[in-house]
Amino acid sequence: MISVTAQHAVRALLELSSIPEGDALGGRDLARRASIPHNYLAKILRALGTAGLVDAARGVGGGYRLARSPKSITLAGVVELFDPARSATECLLDNTNPCSDVTACAAHRDWRRVKASYVRFLESTTLAKLASRHDVATILDRGPRPSPSSRARSRARST
């Protein structure tokens, strides 16, 4: 029900929510971990940054991190950035009219309930809630990954 871009944004934010507070993740690492093409992710991260959801820092120790607590970031806030019409009032079968009792289409009565449930889900689901239900690796259908700090320790040991 949400666009691929919004799905990518949620996956990137979930990845960022999985790193220790204060750490950052480089764009290429984030793209790889979230399975998003790097150039596509860069555009998504700009939009997330403009919305105040992501901070970016350059230089050593730089990268991307969440700008707000995962508890305060709802799916509605993310999806609305990329799919404004998904939460709008458009009719299911007639996108030229708003979904209303006055201009009701054949699916109106049932669609109204589905749409209200969908909007409630987006508004009540936070990144923290998603991350707490499963390990982020499970949410993203991948196996466990080392954290950025454990990879750095591993590299230090091998040199």
C-alpha positions as CSV (number, residue, x, y, z in Angstrom):
1,M,0.0,0.0,0.0
2,I,3.0,2.3,0.2
3,S,5.4,3.2,-2.5
4,V,8.8,1.6,-2.9
5,T,10.4,4.9,-2.0
6,A,8.5,5.1,1.3
7,Q,9.4,1.4,2.0
8,H,13.1,2.2,1.4
9,A,12.8,5.2,3.7
10,V,11.4,3.1,6.5
11,R,14.1,0.4,6.0
12,A,16.8,3.1,6.1
13,L,15.4,4.6,9.2
14,L,15.1,1.1,10.9
15,E,18.8,0.5,10.1
16,L,19.7,3.9,11.6
17,S,17.6,3.0,14.7
18,S,19.6,-0.2,15.1
19,I,23.0,1.6,15.6
20,P,24.1,2.7,19.0
21,E,23.1,6.2,20.0
22,G,25.8,8.7,19.0
23,D,27.2,6.5,16.2
24,A,26.7,7.2,12.5
25,L,26.5,5.1,9.4
26,G,28.1,6.0,6.1
27,G,25.8,6.4,3.1
28,R,27.3,3.4,1.2
29,D,27.1,1.2,4.3
30,L,23.5,2.2,4.9
31,A,22.6,1.6,1.3
32,R,24.2,-1.9,1.5
33,R,22.6,-2.8,4.8
34,A,19.1,-1.6,3.8
35,S,19.5,-3.1,0.2
36,I,18.8,0.3,-1.4
37,P,20.7,1.6,-4.5
38,H,23.1,4.3,-3.1
39,N,22.0,7.1,-5.5
40,Y,18.3,6.4,-4.7
41,L,19.1,6.4,-1.0
42,A,20.9,9.7,-1.2
43,K,17.7,11.4,-2.5
44,I,15.7,9.7,0.2
45,L,18.1,10.8,2.9
46,R,17.9,14.4,1.7
47,A,14.2,14.4,2.1
48,L,14.4,12.7,5.5
49,G,17.0,15.4,6.5
50,T,14.8,18.2,5.3
51,A,12.0,16.8,7.4
52,G,14.2,16.7,10.5
53,L,14.3,12.9,10.8
54,V,18.0,12.3,9.9
55,D,21.2,14.2,10.6
56,A,24.2,14.0,8.4
57,A,27.8,14.7,9.4
58,R,30.9,14.9,7.2
59,G,34.4,13.7,8.0
60,V,35.8,11.1,10.3
61,G,33.1,9.5,12.3
62,G,30.5,11.2,10.1
63,G,27.6,9.6,8.3
64,Y,23.9,9.5,9.0
65,R,22.0,9.1,12.3
66,L,18.5,9.6,13.5
67,A,17.8,13.2,14.4
68,R,14.9,12.2,16.7
69,S,14.1,9.3,19.0
70,P,12.7,6.2,17.2
71,K,9.7,6.6,19.6
72,S,8.8,9.9,18.0
73,I,9.0,8.8,14.4
74,T,5.7,7.4,13.1
75,L,5.2,5.6,9.8
76,A,2.6,8.2,9.0
77,G,5.3,10.9,9.2
78,V,7.6,8.9,6.9
79,V,5.0,7.8,4.4
80,E,3.5,11.3,4.1
81,L,6.9,12.6,2.9
82,F,6.9,10.3,-0.1
83,D,3.3,9.4,-0.6
84,P,1.1,12.4,0.3
85,A,-1.9,10.9,-1.5
86,R,-1.7,7.7,0.5
87,S,-3.2,9.4,3.5
88,A,-5.3,11.9,1.5
89,T,-9.0,11.6,1.0
90,E,-9.1,10.4,-2.6
91,C,-11.7,7.9,-3.6
92,L,-10.6,4.3,-4.3
93,L,-12.3,3.9,-7.6
94,D,-12.5,7.5,-8.8
95,N,-9.3,9.5,-8.1
96,T,-11.0,12.7,-9.5
97,N,-13.3,12.9,-6.5
98,P,-12.7,12.9,-2.7
99,C,-13.8,9.9,-0.8
100,S,-17.1,11.0,0.7
101,D,-20.6,10.0,1.3
102,V,-21.7,12.6,-1.3
103,T,-19.5,11.2,-4.1
104,A,-19.5,7.6,-2.9
105,C,-18.2,5.0,-5.3
106,A,-19.3,1.4,-5.3
107,A,-16.5,0.5,-2.8
108,H,-17.0,3.5,-0.5
109,R,-18.5,1.9,2.5
110,D,-15.9,-0.8,2.8
111,W,-13.0,1.3,1.6
112,R,-13.7,3.9,4.3
113,R,-13.2,1.3,7.0
114,V,-10.0,-0.1,5.4
115,K,-8.6,3.4,4.9
116,A,-9.4,4.5,8.5
117,S,-7.7,1.3,9.8
118,Y,-4.7,1.9,7.5
119,V,-4.3,5.5,8.7
120,R,-4.6,4.5,12.3
121,F,-1.9,1.9,11.8
122,L,0.5,4.4,10.2
123,E,-0.2,7.0,12.9
124,S,0.2,4.6,15.8
125,T,3.3,2.7,14.6
126,T,6.7,4.1,15.4
127,L,10.1,3.0,14.5
128,A,10.7,1.9,18.1
129,K,7.6,-0.2,18.0
130,L,8.7,-2.0,14.8
131,A,12.3,-2.5,16.1
132,S,11.0,-3.8,19.4
133,R,8.8,-6.5,17.7
134,H,11.8,-8.1,16.0
135,D,15.4,-7.6,15.5
136,V,15.9,-5.1,12.6
137,A,17.6,-7.8,10.6
138,T,14.5,-9.9,10.9
139,I,12.3,-7.0,9.8
140,L,14.4,-6.5,6.8
141,D,14.5,-10.3,6.0
142,R,18.3,-10.7,6.5
143,G,20.5,-12.4,8.9
144,P,22.3,-10.6,11.8
145,R,24.9,-8.0,10.9
146,P,27.8,-6.7,12.9
147,S,27.3,-3.3,14.3
148,P,29.5,-0.4,13.0
149,S,31.6,-0.4,16.2
150,S,32.2,-4.2,16.1
151,R,33.4,-3.9,12.5
152,A,35.8,-1.2,13.5
153,R,37.1,-3.4,16.3
154,S,37.5,-6.3,13.9
155,R,39.5,-4.2,11.4
156,A,41.7,-2.9,14.2
157,R,42.5,-6.5,15.3
158,S,43.3,-7.5,11.7
159,T,45.9,-4.7,11.2
